[in-house]
Amino acid sequence: MNAQDMDQRGIEEGKPVKVRTSTGTVEVPARSGELPPGLVFMPLGPTANALIGTDTDATGIPPFKGLEVEVELA
């Protein structure tokens, strides 16, 4: 997550945050990185899969990018 975005939300490095999409919610430790403001990154894996959902719009590939998320303190 962008460090300025973390500061604005009172999120500290390594502290748990809830990340929510229309499909699901997960709790993960917050990490700052060199990302543009408003952008968050999560590596692929079981935790990210809980946020992605199963609808592939007939492509066979879930929408891994461009998801709208909400991030808040856990």
Helices and strands as residue ranges (DSSP letters): H 3-9, E 16-20, E 25-29, H 46-52, E 70-73
